[in-house]
Amino acid sequence: GGKKLYCGNLSYDIDDATITEFFKDCGDIDYIKWVTDRESGDFKGCGFVDFAASEYADKAMLKQGEHLLGRPIRLDWAEERPPRQ
């Protein structure tokens, strides 16, 4: 797996506090990134959550399909990319 998860089918009302609360029983989160349109800056309904350890991400994957703000969350493993130079 890895430590980073793609989170899709998110409500447009999502925020860092809400996703942190949703995953609180899984383990610590290092970073949250919301996907936005490059031109308009509008939220695209998905994002990435980077957990502090791979075992936390493994636990989080078990929440696949659970409802968050009234929508079933779609989870997948995100590709670990090296930082941009």
SEVOTI-35804 format. One record per residue: residue in one letter; x, y, z of N, C-alpha, C, O, CB in turn; chain. Coordinates in nm, 4 decimals, always signed. Glycine has a CB too. Layout:
N
   res       n_c1       n_c2       n_c3      ca_c1      ca_c2      ca_c3       c_c1       c_c2       c_c3       o_c1       o_c2       o_c3      cb_c1      cb_c2      cb_c3   chain
     A          X          Y          Z          X          Y          Z          X          Y          Z          X          Y          Z          X          Y          Z       A
...
end
This chain:
85
   res       n_c1       n_c2       n_c3      ca_c1      ca_c2      ca_c3       c_c1       c_c2       c_c3       o_c1       o_c2       o_c3      cb_c1      cb_c2      cb_c3   chain
     G    +0.0774    -0.1206    +0.0000    +0.0000    +0.0000    +0.0000    +0.0816    +0.1271    +0.0000    +0.0990    +0.1894    -0.1047    -0.0881    -0.0002    +0.1147       A
     G    +0.1313    +0.1663    +0.1139    +0.1989    +0.2941    +0.1285    +0.1350    +0.3730    +0.2398    +0.0631    +0.3175    +0.3229    +0.1956    +0.3734    -0.0021       A
     K    +0.1610    +0.5033    +0.2422    +0.1060    +0.5887    +0.3465    +0.0049    +0.6894    +0.2934    -0.0618    +0.7569    +0.3718    +0.2170    +0.6613    +0.4164       A
     K    -0.0075    +0.7005    +0.1614    -0.0946    +0.8032    +0.1032    -0.2165    +0.7406    +0.0373    -0.2051    +0.6451    -0.0395    -0.0174    +0.8875    +0.0011       A
     L    -0.3349    +0.7966    +0.0688    -0.4598    +0.7494    +0.0112    -0.5255    +0.8588    -0.0716    -0.5230    +0.9764    -0.0354    -0.5548    +0.7017    +0.1210       A
     Y    -0.5836    +0.8180    -0.1825    -0.6725    +0.9031    -0.2600    -0.8103    +0.8919    -0.1950    -0.8542    +0.7816    -0.1625    -0.6757    +0.8617    -0.4134       A
     C    -0.8780    +1.0033    -0.1759    -1.0128    +1.0061    -0.1193    -1.1045    +1.0743    -0.2199    -1.0862    +1.1920    -0.2512    -1.0157    +1.0801    +0.0193       A
     G    -1.2022    +1.0016    -0.2701    -1.2922    +1.0557    -0.3707    -1.4371    +1.0518    -0.3267    -1.4705    +0.9990    -0.2206    -1.2766    +0.9806    -0.4994       A
     N    -1.5233    +1.1094    -0.4116    -1.6669    +1.1213    -0.3860    -1.6942    +1.2003    -0.2581    -1.7841    +1.1667    -0.1810    -1.7307    +0.9823    -0.3764       A
     L    -1.6158    +1.3049    -0.2370    -1.6281    +1.3849    -0.1158    -1.7310    +1.4962    -0.1321    -1.7507    +1.5498    -0.2412    -1.4931    +1.4439    -0.0780       A
     S    -1.7956    +1.5293    -0.0215    -1.8872    +1.6430    -0.0172    -1.8079    +1.7719    -0.0373    -1.6920    +1.7816    +0.0030    -1.9657    +1.6466    +0.1175       A
     Y    -1.8707    +1.8691    -0.0988    -1.8054    +1.9989    -0.1168    -1.7971    +2.0759    +0.0148    -1.7389    +2.1843    +0.0195    -1.8805    +2.0819    -0.2211       A
     D    -1.8546    +2.0209    +0.1214    -1.8460    +2.0817    +0.2543    -1.7302    +2.0258    +0.3363    -1.7144    +2.0629    +0.4526    -1.9762    +2.0608    +0.3293       A
     I    -1.6495    +1.9383    +0.2791    -1.5382    +1.8752    +0.3508    -1.4334    +1.9798    +0.3892    -1.4144    +2.0791    +0.3190    -1.4739    +1.7639    +0.2644       A
     D    -1.3665    +1.9559    +0.5008    -1.2533    +2.0391    +0.5398    -1.1542    +1.9514    +0.6175    -1.1818    +1.8348    +0.6455    -1.3001    +2.1624    +0.6258       A
     D    -1.0395    +2.0090    +0.6514    -0.9351    +1.9320    +0.7201    -0.9862    +1.8705    +0.8507    -0.9578    +1.7544    +0.8801    -0.8142    +2.0214    +0.7487       A
     A    -1.0605    +1.9476    +0.9279    -1.1098    +1.8985    +1.0570    -1.2030    +1.7791    +1.0391    -1.1973    +1.6840    +1.1170    -1.1824    +2.0104    +1.1323       A
     T    -1.2882    +1.7833    +0.9378    -1.3852    +1.6755    +0.9148    -1.3160    +1.5469    +0.8721    -1.3502    +1.4393    +0.9212    -1.4872    +1.7172    +0.8086       A
     I    -1.2182    +1.5564    +0.7805    -1.1491    +1.4351    +0.7350    -1.0610    +1.3787    +0.8474    -1.0468    +1.2571    +0.8605    -1.0631    +1.4652    +0.6087       A
     T    -1.0021    +1.4675    +0.9280    -0.9210    +1.4230    +1.0424    -1.0081    +1.3478    +1.1422    -0.9672    +1.2442    +1.1946    -0.8521    +1.5436    +1.1115       A
     E    -1.1269    +1.3987    +1.1687    -1.2207    +1.3327    +1.2603    -1.2634    +1.1963    +1.2044    -1.2731    +1.0986    +1.2787    -1.3452    +1.4223    +1.2844       A
     F    -1.2886    +1.1906    +1.0736    -1.3311    +1.0666    +1.0086    -1.2263    +0.9564    +1.0252    -1.2608    +0.8403    +1.0470    -1.3582    +1.0912    +0.8595       A
     F    -1.0992    +0.9927    +1.0151    -0.9902    +0.8961    +1.0231    -0.9240    +0.8899    +1.1614    -0.8182    +0.8286    +1.1747    -0.8865    +0.9294    +0.9195       A
     K    -0.9832    +0.9516    +1.2646    -0.9173    +0.9640    +1.3949    -0.8804    +0.8303    +1.4582    -0.7809    +0.8221    +1.5302    -1.0060    +1.0397    +1.4887       A
     D    -0.9581    +0.7261    +1.4330    -0.9295    +0.5958    +1.4929    -0.8273    +0.5151    +1.4125    -0.7951    +0.4021    +1.4495    -1.0576    +0.5164    +1.5061       A
     C    -0.7764    +0.5716    +1.3040    -0.6813    +0.5007    +1.2178    -0.5360    +0.5327    +1.2531    -0.4487    +0.4468    +1.2410    -0.7072    +0.5356    +1.0721       A
     G    -0.5104    +0.6553    +1.2964    -0.3752    +0.6979    +1.3290    -0.3506    +0.8401    +1.2831    -0.4386    +0.9048    +1.2262    -0.2732    +0.6044    +1.2664       A
     D    -0.2305    +0.8876    +1.3084    -0.1968    +1.0269    +1.2787    -0.1860    +1.0550    +1.1295    -0.1377    +0.9728    +1.0516    -0.0672    +1.0634    +1.3459       A
     I    -0.2322    +1.1730    +1.0924    -0.2242    +1.2212    +0.9544    -0.1117    +1.3239    +0.9473    -0.1039    +1.4147    +1.0300    -0.3611    +1.2833    +0.9066       A
     D    -0.0253    +1.3086    +0.8483    +0.0829    +1.4050    +0.8271    +0.0393    +1.5222    +0.7399    +0.0806    +1.6359    +0.7628    +0.2024    +1.3359    +0.7637       A
     Y    -0.0446    +1.4942    +0.6392    -0.0728    +1.5969    +0.5401    -0.2043    +1.5683    +0.4690    -0.2372    +1.4527    +0.4422    +0.0414    +1.6064    +0.4388       A
     I    -0.2789    +1.6731    +0.4386    -0.4028    +1.6626    +0.3613    -0.3912    +1.7594    +0.2440    -0.3537    +1.8752    +0.2619    -0.5301    +1.6943    +0.4499       A
     K    -0.4234    +1.7119    +0.1246    -0.4212    +1.7989    +0.0068    -0.5523    +1.7826    -0.0680    -0.5885    +1.6718    -0.1076    -0.2999    +1.7662    -0.0861       A
     W    -0.6235    +1.8928    -0.0872    -0.7484    +1.8930    -0.1624    -0.7176    +1.9235    -0.3081    -0.6343    +2.0093    -0.3373    -0.8492    +1.9962    -0.1042       A
     V    -0.7842    +1.8539    -0.3996    -0.7636    +1.8751    -0.5426    -0.8559    +1.9883    -0.5888    -0.9768    +1.9854    -0.5658    -0.7907    +1.7434    -0.6239       A
     T    -0.7959    +2.0877    -0.6543    -0.8711    +2.2021    -0.7043    -0.8407    +2.2229    -0.8525    -0.7362    +2.1814    -0.9027    -0.8373    +2.3297    -0.6231       A
     D    -0.9330    +2.2871    -0.9201    -0.9148    +2.3214    -1.0607    -0.8015    +2.4241    -1.0715    -0.7979    +2.5213    -0.9962    -1.0477    +2.3770    -1.1230       A
     R    -0.7098    +2.4019    -1.1651    -0.5947    +2.4911    -1.1796    -0.6344    +2.6348    -1.2106    -0.5722    +2.7289    -1.1614    -0.5039    +2.4400    -1.2881       A
     E    -0.7367    +2.6512    -1.2914    -0.7749    +2.7860    -1.3349    -0.8706    +2.8547    -1.2381    -0.8484    +2.9696    -1.1998    -0.8382    +2.7797    -1.4718       A
     S    -0.9761    +2.7854    -1.1988    -1.0790    +2.8500    -1.1165    -1.0506    +2.8379    -0.9663    -1.0990    +2.9187    -0.8871    -1.2153    +2.7896    -1.1475       A
     G    -0.9714    +2.7359    -0.9271    -0.9473    +2.7115    -0.7856    -1.0602    +2.6371    -0.7169    -1.0553    +2.6150    -0.5959    -0.9242    +2.8406    -0.7159       A
     D    -1.1636    +2.5975    -0.7942    -1.2780    +2.5255    -0.7375    -1.2376    +2.3848    -0.6935    -1.1610    +2.3167    -0.7618    -1.3928    +2.5180    -0.8397       A
     F    -1.2900    +2.3429    -0.5793    -1.2672    +2.2088    -0.5257    -1.3272    +2.1050    -0.6201    -1.4378    +2.1233    -0.6707    -1.3281    +2.1948    -0.3836       A
     K    -1.2540    +1.9961    -0.6436    -1.2991    +1.8940    -0.7388    -1.3618    +1.7710    -0.6728    -1.3905    +1.6729    -0.7414    -1.1834    +1.8504    -0.8236       A
     G    -1.3836    +1.7742    -0.5413    -1.4522    +1.6633    -0.4746    -1.3626    +1.5470    -0.4368    -1.4109    +1.4374    -0.4084    -1.5603    +1.6133    -0.5615       A
     C    -1.2306    +1.5708    -0.4362    -1.1386    +1.4644    -0.3975    -1.0123    +1.5241    -0.3374    -0.9899    +1.6451    -0.3417    -1.1040    +1.3754    -0.5183       A
     G    -0.9317    +1.4372    -0.2821    -0.8070    +1.4831    -0.2220    -0.7190    +1.3661    -0.1829    -0.7487    +1.2506    -0.2134    -0.8352    +1.5699    -0.1005       A
     F    -0.6110    +1.3980    -0.1151    -0.5140    +1.2980    -0.0716    -0.4873    +1.3155    +0.0767    -0.4754    +1.4273    +0.1267    -0.3825    +1.3086    -0.1525       A
     V    -0.4781    +1.2022    +0.1466    -0.4446    +1.2034    +0.2882    -0.3185    +1.1199    +0.3046    -0.3139    +1.0029    +0.2665    -0.5628    +1.1482    +0.3770       A
     D    -0.2165    +1.1824    +0.3618    -0.0883    +1.1172    +0.3846    -0.0778    +1.0859    +0.5340    -0.0732    +1.1766    +0.6170    +0.0314    +1.2074    +0.3363       A
     F    -0.0741    +0.9579    +0.5669    -0.0695    +0.9143    +0.7063    +0.0750    +0.9052    +0.7549    +0.1676    +0.8935    +0.6747    -0.1399    +0.7783    +0.7228       A
     A    +0.0933    +0.9107    +0.8858    +0.2260    +0.9070    +0.9460    +0.2937    +0.7703    +0.9306    +0.4164    +0.7609    +0.9361    +0.2165    +0.9431    +1.0928       A
     A    +0.2147    +0.6655    +0.9116    +0.2706    +0.5307    +0.8977    +0.1817    +0.4471    +0.8056    +0.0611    +0.4701    +0.7960    +0.2850    +0.4622    +1.0367       A
     S    +0.2426    +0.3507    +0.7388    +0.1667    +0.2676    +0.6445    +0.0570    +0.1875    +0.7144    -0.0481    +0.1626    +0.6552    +0.2608    +0.1725    +0.5709       A
     E    +0.0797    +0.1470    +0.8390    -0.0247    +0.0709    +0.9084    -0.1479    +0.1576    +0.9367    -0.2590    +0.1052    +0.9451    +0.0301    +0.0136    +1.0400       A
     Y    -0.1300    +0.2882    +0.9512    -0.2441    +0.3789    +0.9686    -0.3253    +0.3854    +0.8386    -0.4484    +0.3833    +0.8405    -0.1958    +0.5216    +1.0101       A
     A    -0.2546    +0.3931    +0.7272    -0.3229    +0.3960    +0.5976    -0.3969    +0.2640    +0.5726    -0.5070    +0.2632    +0.5176    -0.2214    +0.4231    +0.4836       A
     D    -0.3354    +0.1528    +0.6136    -0.4013    +0.0217    +0.5999    -0.5349    +0.0213    +0.6751    -0.6358    -0.0258    +0.6227    -0.3090    -0.0920    +0.6534       A
     K    -0.5349    +0.0741    +0.7979    -0.6586    +0.0821    +0.8765    -0.7601    +0.1731    +0.8090    -0.8793    +0.1428    +0.8057    -0.6292    +0.1326    +1.0186       A
     A    -0.7122    +0.2847    +0.7553    -0.8010    +0.3811    +0.6898    -0.8683    +0.3195    +0.5678    -0.9849    +0.3484    +0.5407    -0.7230    +0.5066    +0.6490       A
     M    -0.7968    +0.2352    +0.4937    -0.8540    +0.1710    +0.3743    -0.9770    +0.0869    +0.4082    -1.0629    +0.0656    +0.3227    -0.7488    +0.0831    +0.3062       A
     L    -0.9857    +0.0395    +0.5311    -1.1005    -0.0411    +0.5736    -1.2288    +0.0427    +0.5820    -1.3382    -0.0127    +0.5936    -1.0716    -0.1059    +0.7094       A
     K    -1.2157    +0.1752    +0.5763    -1.3320    +0.2640    +0.5819    -1.3915    +0.2894    +0.4434    -1.4845    +0.3687    +0.4288    -1.2933    +0.3964    +0.6464       A
     Q    -1.3375    +0.2219    +0.3422    -1.3877    +0.2316    +0.2047    -1.5402    +0.2154    +0.2033    -1.5931    +0.1173    +0.2557    -1.3207    +0.1240    +0.1140       A
     G    -1.6100    +0.3112    +0.1435    -1.7553    +0.3027    +0.1309    -1.8340    +0.3563    +0.2490    -1.9559    +0.3706    +0.2398    -1.7933    +0.1632    +0.1092       A
     E    -1.7665    +0.3868    +0.3611    -1.8389    +0.4449    +0.4748    -1.8872    +0.5847    +0.4369    -1.8264    +0.6518    +0.3536    -1.7485    +0.4504    +0.6025       A
     H    -1.9956    +0.6270    +0.4980    -2.0530    +0.7578    +0.4659    -1.9826    +0.8693    +0.5438    -1.9645    +0.8616    +0.6653    -2.2038    +0.7590    +0.4965       A
     L    -1.9440    +0.9722    +0.4697    -1.8832    +1.0916    +0.5248    -1.9590    +1.2105    +0.4672    -1.9596    +1.2318    +0.3460    -1.7293    +1.0991    +0.4924       A
     L    -2.0226    +1.2873    +0.5542    -2.1078    +1.3994    +0.5127    -2.2118    +1.3545    +0.4095    -2.2392    +1.4245    +0.3120    -2.0217    +1.5134    +0.4547       A
     G    -2.2692    +1.2349    +0.4338    -2.3793    +1.1863    +0.3513    -2.3398    +1.1191    +0.2211    -2.4268    +1.0849    +0.1410    -2.4677    +1.2975    +0.3205       A
     R    -2.2100    +1.0993    +0.1979    -2.1654    +1.0370    +0.0719    -2.0699    +0.9221    +0.1032    -1.9867    +0.9335    +0.1932    -2.0959    +1.1419    -0.0213       A
     P    -2.0814    +0.8102    +0.0287    -1.9881    +0.6988    +0.0504    -1.8490    +0.7367    -0.0022    -1.8329    +0.7676    -0.1203    -2.0397    +0.5688    -0.0197       A
     I    -1.7505    +0.7341    +0.0852    -1.6153    +0.7729    +0.0471    -1.5520    +0.6643    -0.0404    -1.5682    +0.5449    -0.0153    -1.5288    +0.7988    +0.1726       A
     R    -1.4810    +0.7079    -0.1419    -1.4079    +0.6158    -0.2299    -1.2593    +0.6314    -0.1971    -1.2044    +0.7412    -0.2058    -1.4371    +0.6452    -0.3840       A
     L    -1.1952    +0.5216    -0.1598    -1.0544    +0.5235    -0.1210    -0.9717    +0.4367    -0.2136    -1.0178    +0.3326    -0.2606    -1.0378    +0.4768    +0.0233       A
     D    -0.8501    +0.4797    -0.2393    -0.7569    +0.4015    -0.3200    -0.6156    +0.4414    -0.2785    -0.5935    +0.5480    -0.2210    -0.7801    +0.4246    -0.4743       A
     W    -0.5221    +0.3544    -0.3086    -0.3820    +0.3858    -0.2803    -0.3352    +0.4915    -0.3784    -0.3634    +0.4825    -0.4979    -0.2924    +0.2586    -0.2889       A
     A    -0.2642    +0.5909    -0.3291    -0.2092    +0.6971    -0.4131    -0.0616    +0.6670    -0.4385    +0.0090    +0.6144    -0.3525    -0.2273    +0.8377    -0.3460       A
     E    -0.0185    +0.7012    -0.5564    +0.1206    +0.6804    -0.5928    +0.2102    +0.7707    -0.5082    +0.1858    +0.8907    -0.4955    +0.1423    +0.7073    -0.7434       A
     E    +0.3137    +0.7106    -0.4511    +0.4124    +0.7893    -0.3755    +0.5082    +0.8484    -0.4758    +0.5796    +0.7756    -0.5449    +0.4885    +0.7021    -0.2684       A
     R    +0.5104    +0.9794    -0.4842    +0.5984    +1.0469    -0.5807    +0.7088    +1.1203    -0.5067    +0.6877    +1.1718    -0.3969    +0.5182    +1.1457    -0.6698       A
     P    +0.8272    +1.1249    -0.5677    +0.9320    +1.2044    -0.5057    +0.8968    +1.3531    -0.5138    +0.8258    +1.3940    -0.6057    +1.0679    +1.1770    -0.5733       A
     P    +0.9445    +1.4341    -0.4202    +0.9128    +1.5771    -0.4239    +0.9687    +1.6425    -0.5500    +1.0718    +1.6008    -0.6027    +0.9683    +1.6474    -0.2992       A
     R    +0.8992    +1.7452    -0.5972    +0.9451    +1.8179    -0.7161    +1.0722    +1.8948    -0.6839    +1.0882    +1.9473    -0.5737    +0.8355    +1.9142    -0.7677       A
     Q    +1.1605    +1.9007    -0.7792    +1.2867    +1.9747    -0.7631    +1.2690    +2.1204    -0.7968    +1.3645    +2.1977    -0.7889    +1.3961    +1.9147    -0.8506       A
end
